[in-house]
Amino acid sequence: MPTIRYFSETGHNVRGEFLEFFEAHGGLAVFGYPLTDEFTQDDRHIQYFQKVRMDWHPEFPEPYNVQLGLLGDELGYRKPPISSAEIPPANHPQRRYYPQTGHTVSFAFLTYFDEHGGLDIFGYPITEFLIERGRIVQYFQRACLEWHPENPHPYKVQLGLLGEIDVDQKQDGKKLDPTLLDPQPAILTSPTPSTTSDSSASPTATPTPLPSVTAMDVSASVKYAITGREGYQTLYVYVTDQQGRGLPGAQVSFVAHYTTRDRAFSVPPTDTTGYTHHIFNVGNPLPGYIIVIDVTVTYGRLTATTQTSFLPWW
């Protein structure tokens, strides 16, 4: 297994034990792209990904020296325990109660939880399932699970973007150096997480030949069909080829048409399953006016477009 991997989509390196943990527990599909390289905060080596934060704990034995940060708790999502009348039977096949936090994990979330590392990865549940802006979600100590019925199997359960949310909040509170998010050069050496690295060398990228793609189909949706004038919106894009297969490496951009101006955005290329997404600030628009989003996707000489929209209301 390589000890370093560079993600040109966001311009960051993952290496050493962080990379081993990343690859062993689901990679991009679970954690998303790296938002930073590894850095030191409060005397601990950490690294942000779109959906999680990885923390280095050299005081713990393997395999527990890499753990996901407690973002669910740190961001304040914990809810009071359920009542004794709501506790399911111990032998319930689709619901499991955790007395440590007083919450259950159920149904599709329980299946995903068990198949992707359980307590060691996600920690204990700190809420029941909730409805947030039309989507079913559940918070854990270290992650958030979301239900996406519009996605094909096995992508109906996805991790929420707690890494991005925490980064945004820390930037707003001036608790995170914004230059940590800047793209970095690829590095060739990969020591155990440390304070030193040689980032001066950049390997020569080997071009990947385009597969035989003759047509694209593009679908796009937003996380919140109706939203407030402040906060963040997420655009999801799914690209398939002429045979309906997810198309990796497609270039995506979009323009959001506001009443007073247009805002253009670049999006990371589609991943190995054909998905990509982008979080953007809603930007305090006028309430009650639909914002139309025009999405453009290119792949080689092919171009395809689609459209979606959302309504800022309050």
Contacts in CASP RR format, 6 or more apart in sequence:
PFRMAT RR
TARGET T0000
AUTHOR 0000-0000-0000
METHOD contacts of the structure
MODEL  1
MPTIRYFSETGHNVRGEFLEFFEAHGGLAVFGYPLTDEFTQDDRHIQYFQ
KVRMDWHPEFPEPYNVQLGLLGDELGYRKPPISSAEIPPANHPQRRYYPQ
TGHTVSFAFLTYFDEHGGLDIFGYPITEFLIERGRIVQYFQRACLEWHPE
NPHPYKVQLGLLGEIDVDQKQDGKKLDPTLLDPQPAILTSPTPSTTSDSS
ASPTATPTPLPSVTAMDVSASVKYAITGREGYQTLYVYVTDQQGRGLPGA
QVSFVAHYTTRDRAFSVPPTDTTGYTHHIFNVGNPLPGYIIVIDVTVTYG
RLTATTQTSFLPWW
1 19 0 8 1.000
1 20 0 8 1.000
1 23 0 8 1.000
2 19 0 8 1.000
3 15 0 8 1.000
3 16 0 8 1.000
3 19 0 8 1.000
3 190 0 8 1.000
4 13 0 8 1.000
4 14 0 8 1.000
4 15 0 8 1.000
4 16 0 8 1.000
4 19 0 8 1.000
4 187 0 8 1.000
4 188 0 8 1.000
4 189 0 8 1.000
4 190 0 8 1.000
5 13 0 8 1.000
5 14 0 8 1.000
5 15 0 8 1.000
5 19 0 8 1.000
5 22 0 8 1.000
6 12 0 8 1.000
6 13 0 8 1.000
6 186 0 8 1.000
6 187 0 8 1.000
6 203 0 8 1.000
7 13 0 8 1.000
7 14 0 8 1.000
7 33 0 8 1.000
7 34 0 8 1.000
8 186 0 8 1.000
8 205 0 8 1.000
9 33 0 8 1.000
9 268 0 8 1.000
9 269 0 8 1.000
9 271 0 8 1.000
10 33 0 8 1.000
10 34 0 8 1.000
10 35 0 8 1.000
10 183 0 8 1.000
10 268 0 8 1.000
11 34 0 8 1.000
11 183 0 8 1.000
11 184 0 8 1.000
12 33 0 8 1.000
12 34 0 8 1.000
12 35 0 8 1.000
12 36 0 8 1.000
12 37 0 8 1.000
12 183 0 8 1.000
12 184 0 8 1.000
13 34 0 8 1.000
13 37 0 8 1.000
13 38 0 8 1.000
13 184 0 8 1.000
13 186 0 8 1.000
13 187 0 8 1.000
13 199 0 8 1.000
14 22 0 8 1.000
14 34 0 8 1.000
14 38 0 8 1.000
14 47 0 8 1.000
15 38 0 8 1.000
15 187 0 8 1.000
15 190 0 8 1.000
15 191 0 8 1.000
15 193 0 8 1.000
16 190 0 8 1.000
16 191 0 8 1.000
16 192 0 8 1.000
16 193 0 8 1.000
17 56 0 8 1.000
17 65 0 8 1.000
17 66 0 8 1.000
17 192 0 8 1.000
17 193 0 8 1.000
18 38 0 8 1.000
18 47 0 8 1.000
18 54 0 8 1.000
18 56 0 8 1.000
18 66 0 8 1.000
18 193 0 8 1.000
19 190 0 8 1.000
20 66 0 8 1.000
21 54 0 8 1.000
21 66 0 8 1.000
22 31 0 8 1.000
22 49 0 8 1.000
22 54 0 8 1.000
25 31 0 8 1.000
25 116 0 8 1.000
25 117 0 8 1.000
25 121 0 8 1.000
26 116 0 8 1.000
28 271 0 8 1.000
28 272 0 8 1.000
29 155 0 8 1.000
29 271 0 8 1.000
29 272 0 8 1.000
29 273 0 8 1.000
30 51 0 8 1.000
30 116 0 8 1.000
30 159 0 8 1.000
31 49 0 8 1.000
31 50 0 8 1.000
31 51 0 8 1.000
31 52 0 8 1.000
31 159 0 8 1.000
32 49 0 8 1.000
32 50 0 8 1.000
32 51 0 8 1.000
32 159 0 8 1.000
32 271 0 8 1.000
33 49 0 8 1.000
33 50 0 8 1.000
33 268 0 8 1.000
34 47 0 8 1.000
34 48 0 8 1.000
34 49 0 8 1.000
35 48 0 8 1.000
35 49 0 8 1.000
35 50 0 8 1.000
35 163 0 8 1.000
35 164 0 8 1.000
35 167 0 8 1.000
35 181 0 8 1.000
36 47 0 8 1.000
36 48 0 8 1.000
36 167 0 8 1.000
36 180 0 8 1.000
36 181 0 8 1.000
37 47 0 8 1.000
37 180 0 8 1.000
37 184 0 8 1.000
37 197 0 8 1.000
37 199 0 8 1.000
38 45 0 8 1.000
38 46 0 8 1.000
38 47 0 8 1.000
38 56 0 8 1.000
38 193 0 8 1.000
38 197 0 8 1.000
39 45 0 8 1.000
39 46 0 8 1.000
39 47 0 8 1.000
39 180 0 8 1.000
40 46 0 8 1.000
40 195 0 8 1.000
44 55 0 8 1.000
44 56 0 8 1.000
44 57 0 8 1.000
45 55 0 8 1.000
45 56 0 8 1.000
45 193 0 8 1.000
45 194 0 8 1.000
45 195 0 8 1.000
46 53 0 8 1.000
46 54 0 8 1.000
46 55 0 8 1.000
46 56 0 8 1.000
46 69 0 8 1.000
47 53 0 8 1.000
47 54 0 8 1.000
48 163 0 8 1.000
48 166 0 8 1.000
48 167 0 8 1.000
48 180 0 8 1.000
49 163 0 8 1.000
50 161 0 8 1.000
50 163 0 8 1.000
50 164 0 8 1.000
51 143 0 8 1.000
51 159 0 8 1.000
51 160 0 8 1.000
51 161 0 8 1.000
51 162 0 8 1.000
51 163 0 8 1.000
51 164 0 8 1.000
52 68 0 8 1.000
52 69 0 8 1.000
52 71 0 8 1.000
52 142 0 8 1.000
52 143 0 8 1.000
52 159 0 8 1.000
52 162 0 8 1.000
52 163 0 8 1.000
53 68 0 8 1.000
53 69 0 8 1.000
53 71 0 8 1.000
53 162 0 8 1.000
53 163 0 8 1.000
53 166 0 8 1.000
54 66 0 8 1.000
54 67 0 8 1.000
54 68 0 8 1.000
54 69 0 8 1.000
55 66 0 8 1.000
55 67 0 8 1.000
55 68 0 8 1.000
55 69 0 8 1.000
56 65 0 8 1.000
56 66 0 8 1.000
56 193 0 8 1.000
57 64 0 8 1.000
57 65 0 8 1.000
57 66 0 8 1.000
57 67 0 8 1.000
58 65 0 8 1.000
59 65 0 8 1.000
60 67 0 8 1.000
64 120 0 8 1.000
67 142 0 8 1.000
68 121 0 8 1.000
68 122 0 8 1.000
68 142 0 8 1.000
68 143 0 8 1.000
69 142 0 8 1.000
70 141 0 8 1.000
70 142 0 8 1.000
71 142 0 8 1.000
71 143 0 8 1.000
71 162 0 8 1.000
71 163 0 8 1.000
71 165 0 8 1.000
71 166 0 8 1.000
72 78 0 8 1.000
72 126 0 8 1.000
72 139 0 8 1.000
72 140 0 8 1.000
72 141 0 8 1.000
72 142 0 8 1.000
72 143 0 8 1.000
72 144 0 8 1.000
72 162 0 8 1.000
73 126 0 8 1.000
73 141 0 8 1.000
74 166 0 8 1.000
75 162 0 8 1.000
75 165 0 8 1.000
75 166 0 8 1.000
75 169 0 8 1.000
77 126 0 8 1.000
77 127 0 8 1.000
77 139 0 8 1.000
77 144 0 8 1.000
78 101 0 8 1.000
78 126 0 8 1.000
78 127 0 8 1.000
78 139 0 8 1.000
79 103 0 8 1.000
79 126 0 8 1.000
79 127 0 8 1.000
79 128 0 8 1.000
79 139 0 8 1.000
81 101 0 8 1.000
81 102 0 8 1.000
81 103 0 8 1.000
82 102 0 8 1.000
82 103 0 8 1.000
82 104 0 8 1.000
82 128 0 8 1.000
87 97 0 8 1.000
87 104 0 8 1.000
88 95 0 8 1.000
88 96 0 8 1.000
88 97 0 8 1.000
88 104 0 8 1.000
88 106 0 8 1.000
90 97 0 8 1.000
94 106 0 8 1.000
94 107 0 8 1.000
94 110 0 8 1.000
95 104 0 8 1.000
95 105 0 8 1.000
95 106 0 8 1.000
95 107 0 8 1.000
95 110 0 8 1.000
96 104 0 8 1.000
96 105 0 8 1.000
96 106 0 8 1.000
96 110 0 8 1.000
97 103 0 8 1.000
97 104 0 8 1.000
98 104 0 8 1.000
98 105 0 8 1.000
98 124 0 8 1.000
98 125 0 8 1.000
100 124 0 8 1.000
101 124 0 8 1.000
101 125 0 8 1.000
101 126 0 8 1.000
101 141 0 8 1.000
102 125 0 8 1.000
103 124 0 8 1.000
103 125 0 8 1.000
103 126 0 8 1.000
103 127 0 8 1.000
103 128 0 8 1.000
104 125 0 8 1.000
104 128 0 8 1.000
105 113 0 8 1.000
105 125 0 8 1.000
105 138 0 8 1.000
106 129 0 8 1.000
108 147 0 8 1.000
108 156 0 8 1.000
108 157 0 8 1.000
109 129 0 8 1.000
109 138 0 8 1.000
109 145 0 8 1.000
109 147 0 8 1.000
109 157 0 8 1.000
111 157 0 8 1.000
112 145 0 8 1.000
112 157 0 8 1.000
113 122 0 8 1.000
113 145 0 8 1.000
116 122 0 8 1.000
121 142 0 8 1.000
121 143 0 8 1.000
122 140 0 8 1.000
122 141 0 8 1.000
122 142 0 8 1.000
122 143 0 8 1.000
122 145 0 8 1.000
123 140 0 8 1.000
123 141 0 8 1.000
123 142 0 8 1.000
123 143 0 8 1.000
124 140 0 8 1.000
124 141 0 8 1.000
125 138 0 8 1.000
125 139 0 8 1.000
125 140 0 8 1.000
126 139 0 8 1.000
126 140 0 8 1.000
126 141 0 8 1.000
127 138 0 8 1.000
127 139 0 8 1.000
128 138 0 8 1.000
129 136 0 8 1.000
129 137 0 8 1.000
129 138 0 8 1.000
129 147 0 8 1.000
130 136 0 8 1.000
130 137 0 8 1.000
130 138 0 8 1.000
130 139 0 8 1.000
131 137 0 8 1.000
133 223 0 8 1.000
133 224 0 8 1.000
133 226 0 8 1.000
133 227 0 8 1.000
134 224 0 8 1.000
134 225 0 8 1.000
135 146 0 8 1.000
135 147 0 8 1.000
135 148 0 8 1.000
135 223 0 8 1.000
136 146 0 8 1.000
136 147 0 8 1.000
137 144 0 8 1.000
137 145 0 8 1.000
137 146 0 8 1.000
137 147 0 8 1.000
137 160 0 8 1.000
138 144 0 8 1.000
138 145 0 8 1.000
143 159 0 8 1.000
143 160 0 8 1.000
143 162 0 8 1.000
144 159 0 8 1.000
144 160 0 8 1.000
144 162 0 8 1.000
145 157 0 8 1.000
145 158 0 8 1.000
145 159 0 8 1.000
145 160 0 8 1.000
146 157 0 8 1.000
146 158 0 8 1.000
146 159 0 8 1.000
146 160 0 8 1.000
147 156 0 8 1.000
147 157 0 8 1.000
148 155 0 8 1.000
148 156 0 8 1.000
148 157 0 8 1.000
148 158 0 8 1.000
149 156 0 8 1.000
150 221 0 8 1.000
151 158 0 8 1.000
151 238 0 8 1.000
155 273 0 8 1.000
155 275 0 8 1.000
161 234 0 8 1.000
161 279 0 8 1.000
164 279 0 8 1.000
165 232 0 8 1.000
167 176 0 8 1.000
167 181 0 8 1.000
168 232 0 8 1.000
168 279 0 8 1.000
170 176 0 8 1.000
171 178 0 8 1.000
184 199 0 8 1.000
185 199 0 8 1.000
185 200 0 8 1.000
185 201 0 8 1.000
185 202 0 8 1.000
186 202 0 8 1.000
186 203 0 8 1.000
187 197 0 8 1.000
187 198 0 8 1.000
187 199 0 8 1.000
187 201 0 8 1.000
187 202 0 8 1.000
188 198 0 8 1.000
188 201 0 8 1.000
188 203 0 8 1.000
189 197 0 8 1.000
189 198 0 8 1.000
191 197 0 8 1.000
210 299 0 8 1.000
210 300 0 8 1.000
211 241 0 8 1.000
213 241 0 8 1.000
213 242 0 8 1.000
213 247 0 8 1.000
213 299 0 8 1.000
213 302 0 8 1.000
214 241 0 8 1.000
214 242 0 8 1.000
214 302 0 8 1.000
215 241 0 8 1.000
215 242 0 8 1.000
215 302 0 8 1.000
216 239 0 8 1.000
216 240 0 8 1.000
216 241 0 8 1.000
216 242 0 8 1.000
216 247 0 8 1.000
216 250 0 8 1.000
216 297 0 8 1.000
216 299 0 8 1.000
216 302 0 8 1.000
216 304 0 8 1.000
217 239 0 8 1.000
217 240 0 8 1.000
217 241 0 8 1.000
217 244 0 8 1.000
217 304 0 8 1.000
218 237 0 8 1.000
218 238 0 8 1.000
218 239 0 8 1.000
218 295 0 8 1.000
218 297 0 8 1.000
218 304 0 8 1.000
218 305 0 8 1.000
218 306 0 8 1.000
219 237 0 8 1.000
219 238 0 8 1.000
219 306 0 8 1.000
220 235 0 8 1.000
220 236 0 8 1.000
220 237 0 8 1.000
220 238 0 8 1.000
220 254 0 8 1.000
220 293 0 8 1.000
220 295 0 8 1.000
220 306 0 8 1.000
220 307 0 8 1.000
220 308 0 8 1.000
221 235 0 8 1.000
221 236 0 8 1.000
221 308 0 8 1.000
222 233 0 8 1.000
222 234 0 8 1.000
222 235 0 8 1.000
222 236 0 8 1.000
222 293 0 8 1.000
222 308 0 8 1.000
222 309 0 8 1.000
222 310 0 8 1.000
223 233 0 8 1.000
223 234 0 8 1.000
223 235 0 8 1.000
223 236 0 8 1.000
224 233 0 8 1.000
224 234 0 8 1.000
224 310 0 8 1.000
225 310 0 8 1.000
225 311 0 8 1.000
226 310 0 8 1.000
226 311 0 8 1.000
226 313 0 8 1.000
227 233 0 8 1.000
227 282 0 8 1.000
227 310 0 8 1.000
227 311 0 8 1.000
227 312 0 8 1.000
227 313 0 8 1.000
228 282 0 8 1.000
228 287 0 8 1.000
228 312 0 8 1.000
228 313 0 8 1.000
228 314 0 8 1.000
229 282 0 8 1.000
229 283 0 8 1.000
229 284 0 8 1.000
229 285 0 8 1.000
229 286 0 8 1.000
229 287 0 8 1.000
229 312 0 8 1.000
229 314 0 8 1.000
230 282 0 8 1.000
230 283 0 8 1.000
230 284 0 8 1.000
231 281 0 8 1.000
231 282 0 8 1.000
231 283 0 8 1.000
232 279 0 8 1.000
232 280 0 8 1.000
232 281 0 8 1.000
232 282 0 8 1.000
233 279 0 8 1.000
233 280 0 8 1.000
233 281 0 8 1.000
233 282 0 8 1.000
233 310 0 8 1.000
234 277 0 8 1.000
234 278 0 8 1.000
234 279 0 8 1.000
234 280 0 8 1.000
235 254 0 8 1.000
235 265 0 8 1.000
235 267 0 8 1.000
235 277 0 8 1.000
235 278 0 8 1.000
235 280 0 8 1.000
235 293 0 8 1.000
235 295 0 8 1.000
235 308 0 8 1.000
236 275 0 8 1.000
236 276 0 8 1.000
236 277 0 8 1.000
237 252 0 8 1.000
237 254 0 8 1.000
237 267 0 8 1.000
237 270 0 8 1.000
237 275 0 8 1.000
237 276 0 8 1.000
237 277 0 8 1.000
237 295 0 8 1.000
237 297 0 8 1.000
238 246 0 8 1.000
238 270 0 8 1.000
238 274 0 8 1.000
238 275 0 8 1.000
239 246 0 8 1.000
239 247 0 8 1.000
239 250 0 8 1.000
239 252 0 8 1.000
239 270 0 8 1.000
239 274 0 8 1.000
239 276 0 8 1.000
239 297 0 8 1.000
239 299 0 8 1.000
239 304 0 8 1.000
240 246 0 8 1.000
240 247 0 8 1.000
240 274 0 8 1.000
241 247 0 8 1.000
246 270 0 8 1.000
246 273 0 8 1.000
246 274 0 8 1.000
247 270 0 8 1.000
247 274 0 8 1.000
247 299 0 8 1.000
248 269 0 8 1.000
248 270 0 8 1.000
248 271 0 8 1.000
248 272 0 8 1.000
248 273 0 8 1.000
248 274 0 8 1.000
249 269 0 8 1.000
249 270 0 8 1.000
249 271 0 8 1.000
249 274 0 8 1.000
249 299 0 8 1.000
250 269 0 8 1.000
250 270 0 8 1.000
250 274 0 8 1.000
250 276 0 8 1.000
250 297 0 8 1.000
250 298 0 8 1.000
250 299 0 8 1.000
251 269 0 8 1.000
251 297 0 8 1.000
251 298 0 8 1.000
251 299 0 8 1.000
252 266 0 8 1.000
252 267 0 8 1.000
252 268 0 8 1.000
252 269 0 8 1.000
252 270 0 8 1.000
252 276 0 8 1.000
252 278 0 8 1.000
252 295 0 8 1.000
252 296 0 8 1.000
252 297 0 8 1.000
253 264 0 8 1.000
253 265 0 8 1.000
253 266 0 8 1.000
253 267 0 8 1.000
253 295 0 8 1.000
253 296 0 8 1.000
254 264 0 8 1.000
254 265 0 8 1.000
254 267 0 8 1.000
254 278 0 8 1.000
254 293 0 8 1.000
254 294 0 8 1.000
254 295 0 8 1.000
254 296 0 8 1.000
255 262 0 8 1.000
255 263 0 8 1.000
255 264 0 8 1.000
255 265 0 8 1.000
255 293 0 8 1.000
255 294 0 8 1.000
255 296 0 8 1.000
256 262 0 8 1.000
256 263 0 8 1.000
256 265 0 8 1.000
256 280 0 8 1.000
256 291 0 8 1.000
256 292 0 8 1.000
256 293 0 8 1.000
257 291 0 8 1.000
257 292 0 8 1.000
257 293 0 8 1.000
257 294 0 8 1.000
258 285 0 8 1.000
258 289 0 8 1.000
258 291 0 8 1.000
259 285 0 8 1.000
259 286 0 8 1.000
259 289 0 8 1.000
260 285 0 8 1.000
260 286 0 8 1.000
263 280 0 8 1.000
265 278 0 8 1.000
265 280 0 8 1.000
266 278 0 8 1.000
267 276 0 8 1.000
267 277 0 8 1.000
267 278 0 8 1.000
268 276 0 8 1.000
268 278 0 8 1.000
269 276 0 8 1.000
270 276 0 8 1.000
282 312 0 8 1.000
285 291 0 8 1.000
285 312 0 8 1.000
286 312 0 8 1.000
287 312 0 8 1.000
287 313 0 8 1.000
287 314 0 8 1.000
288 311 0 8 1.000
288 312 0 8 1.000
288 313 0 8 1.000
289 311 0 8 1.000
289 312 0 8 1.000
290 309 0 8 1.000
290 310 0 8 1.000
290 311 0 8 1.000
291 309 0 8 1.000
291 310 0 8 1.000
291 311 0 8 1.000
291 312 0 8 1.000
292 307 0 8 1.000
292 308 0 8 1.000
292 309 0 8 1.000
293 307 0 8 1.000
293 308 0 8 1.000
293 309 0 8 1.000
293 310 0 8 1.000
294 305 0 8 1.000
294 307 0 8 1.000
295 305 0 8 1.000
295 306 0 8 1.000
295 307 0 8 1.000
295 308 0 8 1.000
296 303 0 8 1.000
296 304 0 8 1.000
296 305 0 8 1.000
297 303 0 8 1.000
297 304 0 8 1.000
297 305 0 8 1.000
297 306 0 8 1.000
END
